[in-house]
Amino acid sequence: MKPIVFKDRVKVEVIAGNGGDGAATFRREKFVPRGGPNGGDGGRGGHVIFRASKDQDSLLPLYFRPLQRAEHGGRGGSKEMHGRNGKDLVIPVPCGTVVRLHETQAVLGEVVNDGDEFLAARGGRGGLGNVHFKTSSHRAPTECTPGQNGEEKTLTLELKMVADVGLVGYPNAGKSTLLRALSAAQPKTAAYPFTTLHPMIGTLVAENYRRIRVADIPGLIDGAHAGVGLGHDFLRHIERTRFLVFVIDMGGVDGRNPTQDFLNLREELRKYDPALDERPYLVVANKMDVPGSTEHIEAFRRETGEDPLELCAELREGTESLKQRLLDELTSEPSSAEGMEPTESNAIDA
């Protein structure tokens, strides 16, 4: 059995800490007769907070630890001493994580940029000590209140990768090989379809140290927009990309029709999310070393009106031109994660 190395959707149960109970104590000092109430309040229970981290790229840690519990608040003490607040549980998650209520799949919030926080479960308030119940006619109250329970929620976390460029294409079109040629990423490559089982991220670095994140979206198939195969699992990673690169097998390997492949891919994206049809894109004609690719590209240009960038990712031919095109298109604009506003989330109090 192969080990699990990537998870982009997990179910987790989060339990915030309970508030500490208030105390019912009285002042007891030598030579101080009839000491009054001095019970302190309980401490707040710890919150459960998701924090976006650029150092995380998978929800795998939460897959293996689906129960996350924050610390309880401490009980109030005598001399009006406030109980210790429970320690917040801060859980690092990848940038682009969406938080949903598991029962309804309603979106509660998301964390997009590095450092963004979302309060998933609020800790319970601490109870009141008996000092709060003292009145002119009730001088020795024994009342105090228990701490409130912390929130408990069952959530679904869903990762939508934050990348500048998304590589889109049919299985075995050469997307992983192209990502290897463009960056230092090392996705698995082989001469059969569905080699890539989960999205991979590579980074292009410009001369001015500007970085462009490129996502290799696993091969789509016809009907992906309706969930055929792993359509929804893969397509959601395209939503946050600013630029698309359609990688077309122009060699027509396995009897494929490059023109039809391109038209089908556009249609799948359009049906999944109409906004993707307006996303700027570039068409790449891969495998131009394969016999028959020249005839295919001429027909492609004639039937689609597109002018693909010719290259062979395996031989690293034309990949430098693609790098420059991407740098020209994207380095003048902010990164996909910059300027993205996360959806409204819960305020975090003390």
N, C-alpha and C positions, 0 to 999 in steps of 0.2 A: 504494500500500500504506500503510495507516494505521500510525502508530508505536505500539509497545507501551508502554502507560503504567501497567500494573498487572500484578503477578504474585503469586499467593498459593500457588504450589507450584513448587518448582524442585529440580533435581538438581545437587548440588555434590560435588566431590572435594576433600577436605581432606588436606593432607600436613604433618605436624608436622616440626620441624627435627631433624636428626640430632645426637647428642651429639658433642662434640669428642674427638679422640683424646688419650689420655694421652701424656706425654713421657718419653723415656728419656735423661736428661742426667746429667752428673756435675759435682760442684763443682770449679771450676778457679780457684784464687786463688794469687797469689804468696805464697810462704812457708807454704803450707798443703799439705803433701804428702799423697798418698793421699786426696784428697777423695772423699767418698762420693756416693751417688746423691741427686739433688735434683729429679727430674722431677715436674712438677705434674700435677694431674688436668685432664681436659677439661671444658669447660662444658656445661651442659644445653642440649638443643635447645629451641627455642621451641614453646610450646603453640599450638593453634588453639582459640580461645574464641569462642562466640557470646554477645553481650550484648544484652539487651532494651533498646530505646530508644524513648521516647515520641515522638521526632522522626522515626521511621521508620514508614511506613504501607504499604510494599510490599516484596516480595523481588526487585524488578526489578534492583537492582545486582548481585545474585548470578546472575541469569539471564544477564547479559552477561559475568560473570567467574566461570564455574563451577569454575575451578581456584584454590584458595586454599592458599598455601604459607607456612609460618613459617620463620624464620631458623635456620640451623644454629648449634650451639655452637662456640666457639673452641677451638683446640688448647691443651693445657697447655704451660707454659713451664718454663724452668730456674728455679732458686732456689725450687722448689716453688710456682711461680706458677700459680694456678687459671685455666683458660681462661674467656673471657667467655661468659656464658649467652646463648643465642639470644633475640632479642626475640620476645615472644609476639605472635601475630597476633590481635587482638581485632576481631571483625566485628560491627557493629551490625545488629540485626534488629528487626522490629516486635514489640511486646509481644503475646504469644499465639502465638509460633512454636513448633511441635512439631518435634523432630528425630527422624527415623526412619532405620534402616539400610536402604539402598536395596534390597539383595538380598531381604530378608525382610519389609520394611515394619514391623519391630518397633520400638516406640517406645523410644528411648534416654533421652529427657528433653524438657523444655520450659522456656521462659522466659516468664513471665507478667507480672510487675511490672517497672516501669522499673528498670534496674540489675541485674536477675537475670543470672547467668552460667551457661553450660554448657560444660564442657570437652569439646570434640568430638574432639580428637586430642592425645595426650600426647607431648611432646617426648622424645627419647631421652636416656638418662643419659650423662654424660660418662665417658670411659675413665679408668683408673687410671694414674698415673705410676709410674715404677720405684721411687720412694721407698717404696712400699707392699710391695715384694717383698724388701726388705733383711732379712736374718736374721744370726744370729751366725756361721753357716757359709756364708752366701751374701752376701758383703760388697759385691760389685759387680754387682748384677743389671742386666741389659739388657732385662728383660721390661717391657712396658707393654701395656695393653689398648686396643682401639679403642672409640670411642663407639658406643652403640647407635643403631639406626635409629629415627626417629620413626614414630609410627603413621600409617597411610594408610587412609582410609575413604571410601567413596562413600555419600553421605547424600541423603535426601530431606527438604527443609524444607517444612513445611506451615503456612500461616498460618490460625489460627482467631481472628478478630477479637475483641478484648476491648471489649465495649460494654455499656451498661446496658439499652438498649432495642433490640429488633429489630423492624423494620417488615416484616411478612409479608403477601403477597398475590399474586394472579395478575398476569400481565403487563397493563400498561395500567390498573391499578387506581388509580394516582395516588400511589404511594409516593414517587417522586422529587419530585413537586410538593409533597407534604406535608413532606418533609425540607427543601425550600427555605423553606417557610412557618415551620418550627419553628426553623431555625438559619441560619447564614451560609453553609452549604454550597451549592455550585452544581452539582448533578448535571444531566446533560443531560435535558431533557424534550421529548417530541414526541408527536404523536397517532398512535402506532403501538406495537405490543408490542415488548418486549425492547429498549427504548431504553437501559436500564442494563445494561451488560455486566459490571460487577464491583461488589462492595459499596462503598458510600460511607458515610462517617462525618460526622455533624454534631454540634455541641455546643450543648446548652441551658445557659444560665447563669442561676442563681437570684439573688435580691437579695442573699443572703449569700455570693455568689460560689461557691456549690456548683455543680459542673458535672455534667451528665448527657450521656453519649455515646449518640447514636442512630445505629443502623446501618440503612441501606437495603439489604435483601437483594434481589438481582435476582429478577424474577418466577419463581415456581415453576410447574410444570405437573404434571398427573396422572402418577403413576409416578416422581416425583422421588426418592422414598425408595429406589428400586431403581436409580437412576443414569440415569433417562430424561432426555434433554436434558443439562443441566449440573447435575442434581440434587445429587449429592454435593459438587460444587465450591461450590455455594451454601449448602446446608444446614449444612455444618460451621461456618459463621460464626454460626449461631444458638445453637450449643451453649453458649457462654459468656455469653449475655445473661441478665439476671435477670428481664426483663419483656418480654412480647410484645405487639405491637399488630397486630391483624389489620385490614388495610385492605381493605374490601369495596366494590366498585363497586356501590353501591345503585341506580344509574341503570339497571343491566342493559344497558349498552352492548354492542353486538355480540351481542345475544341471550343474554347470560349470565343465570344464575339466582343471585342473591346468596345465598340460603339454601344452595343446593348448593355454591357456592364455599366458603363458610365450613366446612361439614361436610367437604368434601374436603381443605381445608387442614389441619384438625385431624387428619384421618386420615393425611395424608402425614407430618406431624410425629411422630405416634404410632408409625408404622411405622419411621421413621428412628431414633428414640430415644424409648423409652417415658417417659423422664424428662421430656421436653418436654411431655407431656400434663399434668404436675403443675405446670408453670411458670405463675405468675400472668400474666393477660393482660387486655387491653381490646379491645373490638371498636369499630372506627370505621366509620361509614357515610359514605363519601365520595360526591361527585357528587350531593349532594342538590338541586342546581339543575336536574338533568335531569328532564324530564317522565316521570312514572310512578314516580319514586323514593319518593313517599309511599306508594303502594300496595305497593311492594316491601318497604318497611321494616315495614309493618304485618304482612305475611305472615311476614317474618323473625322478628319478635318472637313471633309466635304459634307458629311451628314450631320455633324454637330455644330459646325462653325467655330469650334474651339481650336486653339493652337497650343498643343501640349508641349511641355518641356521634355526633350528627349534625353534619356539616360539609361545606364545599366548599373543598378546599385551593386550587383555582385562584383563587377569589375571596377567600381568606383569611377565610372565614366559619366561626366555630367553632374556629379553630386556637388562639386564646388559652385557651379552655376546656380543650383537650387539653393545652396546655403546663402549665396549673395542675394537671390531674389527674396528669400525669407527675411534676411536682415534689412533689406531695403523697405520691405512692406511693413515690418513690425517695430524696428528699433526707434522710429520717430514717435511712437505712441507708447502710453504706459502699459506695463505688464498686465496680463489678464486678471491677476489678483489685486492689482493696485486700483483703487478707486471703486472697487466693488463694495456695495453696502450690504451687509448681512440683513436678513429680515429681522423685524422687531423681536427682541428677546426680553426675558424677565430682567428687571433691575436687581442688582445684588446689593443687599444692605449689609450693615455691620452685624 
